Amino acid sequence: MSTSEFTKHMIAQGMKTLLETKSFEEISVGDIAKQCRISRNTFYYHFKDKYDIISWIFYSEITPIIGEASIDNWSQGLLQLCRYMQQHKSFYIKVLHVQGQNSFSEGLLEFYTNLVRNMLLNAKADQLLSQRQIRVISDFYAFGLTGVLMKWAKEGMEGEPEPVVAVLQEMLSGEIFDKILALQEKPTQP
């Protein structure tokens, strides 16, 4: 690990420590610098602001968990993400309340938008759908996946995530709609 990466990791850890006792909004760059025993200049050499730390944490901690997601295993990545978030519950519940650019939720949304888009393109959806339709479908499913995950997290991450992830997998694969259509086509028993 380079000195720069070590310093970023140290600053991120300082932010996590502060979040154990304060809300994100209450924490200033000065607080983070004091917690890490560094100067404000050192902080600004590595990060633009405290929101940039959240973005860095997302890309350094979360991307490796979900980054290998593909058409075949995206739900496993989501399940691993949920378990990781449960292990670090107090931190993730607080950072999920942070909204806007460089937020954790924005990073997730971007990741899942690209994942769904790639799933559609791999299925050759571009032969049937316009680019605009692909974008809207990708956004729809990404907002759904991210929204369900955020709701679960904001409600305290109670319960096991497997049942919710299983439903999301059925929805995205189309299985749930196939089951509903099969029920409609089944003749009713007198």
Salt bridges, closest charged atoms under 4 A:
ASP31 OD2 - LYS22 NZ 3.31
GLU61 OE2 - LYS16 NZ 2.42
GLU155 OE2 - LYS151 NZ 2.87
GLU158 OE2 - LYS89 NZ 3.78
GLU162 OE2 - ARG83 NH2 2.45
GLU170 OE2 - LYS179 NZ 2.75
